[in-house]
Amino acid sequence: MTDKKVFVSGCFDLLHSGHVAFFKEASQYGDLYVGLGSDKTIEELKGRPTVNSEQERLYMVKAVRHVKDAFVNSGGGIMDFETDLQRLQPDVFVVNEDGYSPAKKMLCEEMGIELKVLERIPDAGLPPRSTTSIRSSGVCMLPYRIDLAGTWIDQPYVSKYHPGWAITLSLEPIIEYNERCGMSTSTRNAAKKIWAHNLPLGKPEKLAEMLFKFENNPGSQIISGAQDSIGICMPGLVRHYYDNAFWPLKIESVHDDDILDWLEDHIYMVLLWPRPQGLDLLGNTNINTENVKKLAGAAEQAWDAIMKKDLKTFAAAYLDSFNAQTTLFPSMMNPEIEKVIESYKPEVLAWKLAGAGGGGYLILVSEKPVKGAMRIKIRRKESGI
């Protein structure tokens, strides 16, 4: 009997034991073929060059005994393997939770390929490994952020109609999120120019203000909202209050582990696709007092529910905040995103897009773990800061 063909795809830079464990588990389903992202594709998606060239990565992956064959994917973008998948015609496509996406699921369904989602479990006796953790000694480990509710209120052209809070979470960089993904990567790239690899010691609010001013030089045509620099620099759960100004009047932080653990247990992320280049979110808006009041009210309700760890009320407010955002800025949404959201509605309580929308990541609120979705890791406050 002929073995099934199994396909996996990824960067596989800085090959480590986690990669080998993934290859080993995937190869249990049949002969394993590995598609590697080209140097050009990875630089476009990650905003950085690979450490090892595609020739080096191909050489090392082919040397792994669990791999039948490997090649550099011929396409570009987040689905760079699509043409190669048509050529290879595998029986099984294997991904990790941070590599799963609804687009991959849809493609596999169209081609009659079985999609398997694996957890990141190291082989017996070995520590957990990721490329991000290995890179930490010499490469950027600056945090990311997600916005939970109220965002867009950090722009004066919104808050001038009604003041309100924006709520953000600072995240440990346990994975390397794509560029144009709603995870404040542009502000994080600005932070790299000041601090390179890690946030310096100092008061987080002062670091956030420094980053905001650095990114938004005098004369900037478009001002990046303060929620990005605050979410990156200030650990834990933070809310910030805006009233017709770029910098908030008030900032409040929560570092209670019970609350942060609770959020980690109920927030999940699903990879979509990078936000389209040139997407004009300001070309069609409905910014008025009524709609901004709904955005501000939803953020207050979300915060109160988080403090009480009231999941159903939090989910309702989270969804109200997202609906207010998309009412204010309809171009955040498109039919492809709506289709993905529909697929998750039966199993989750609420959903929203990371950042300005159009793509990136779908952030879900759920009572139970969501298959194929990523967990988050909230950055905790360092002692003495």
Secondary structure, 3 states (H helix, E strand, C coil): CCCCEEEEEECCCCCCHHHHHHHHHHHHHCEEEEEECCHHHHHHHHCCCCCCCHHHHHHHHHCCCCCCEEEECCCCCCCCCHHHHHHHCCCEEEEEHHHCCHHHHHHHHHHCCEEEEECCCCCCCCCCCCHHHHHCCCCCCCCEEEEEECCCCCCHHHHCCCCEEEEEEEECCCCCCCCCCCCCHHHHHHHHHHHCCCCCCCCHHHHHHHHHHHHCCCCCCCCCCHHHHHHHHCCCEEEEEECCCCCCCEEEEECCHHHHHHHHHHEEEEECCCCCCCCCCCCCCCCCHHHHHHHHHHHHHHHHHHHHCCHHHHHHHHHHHHHHHHHHCHHHCCHHHHHHHHHHCCCCCEEEECCCCCCCEEEEECCCCCCCCEECCECCCCCCC
